[in-house]
Amino acid sequence: MSEFEDSNQIIYSKNAIEFVTVAAETCLFLENTHSLEKTEFVTKILKLLPLLYLKTSMVDEAPLQLEDELEDFVTEEDYQTIREQIAFVLGYSDRYLEVFTKDISLSDEPIATDISEDLADIYQDLKNCLLRYQIGVQEVMNDALITCIASFKEYWGQRLANCLRALHNVCYNKDEQEQSEETEVLESTKEHILSHQHNEDFDKLLDSFNA
């Protein structure tokens, strides 16, 4: 089998297509973070990330075909937009203590990082892969796929696993500050409703006097 045929089998394989599909769904979801509430965001991303991990790990390996590095499409502005949107939605819950890092053994204190940064890093690699893949040139598609999978193994796969742990904690183990924030929101909503109801009752009373 020629290198061309081998690459062709990989980029159009079932595993590759399923990976690209889940990657596209993940990117689209992260690009629309601004339209979501915190609970909805956390619930949905907790379903997407394990699927993304699974589909990425199932893609077959293949050699790179191009000597030159692939073009990057995601700009620093794109990256920051994604990161800031996620950070805004998560609020206080964005930050968590890192465990799996090379620097942990050199530090006397816990190392903190952000879910939003992890997800923005994942988005950057996935989006670059997708935009390269869409070019339609077989060699570019092959290298886009293989480069993304290599980055998954060396870098963003660990990021995915780390923030998945943090997101699980956000979803199922709310701390006192989060509970306090939710209570404040509920109390504020209740006061607004009661105030609105009071105004309506007062308006009805005025109408009865004017009748």
Number of C-alpha atoms within 10 A of each C-alpha: 5 7 11 12 9 12 21 15 14 20 24 14 14 13 17 18 15 17 24 21 14 20 26 17 14 22 20 13 17 19 17 13 20 17 12 15 11 18 12 12 19 18 14 12 17 16 11 15 19 14 16 20 19 12 19 24 16 14 20 15 15 16 12 15 16 11 7 6 10 14 12 13 15 16 11 9 9 14 16 14 15 23 23 16 20 26 19 15 21 21 13 13 22 19 17 20 13 17 14 13 11 8 10 13 11 7 9 7 8 12 14 10 16 20 24 24 21 20 24 23 18 22 25 20 22 27 20 20 29 20 17 21 20 12 10 11 10 16 17 21 24 27 24 25 28 22 19 21 24 14 14 20 12 11 14 23 19 16 20 21 16 20 25 21 13 20 21 14 14 21 14 8 11 13 11 9 11 15 11 12 12 12 12 12 12 12 12 12 12 12 12 12 12 12 12 12 12 12 12 12 12 12 11 12 12 11 10 9 7 7 6
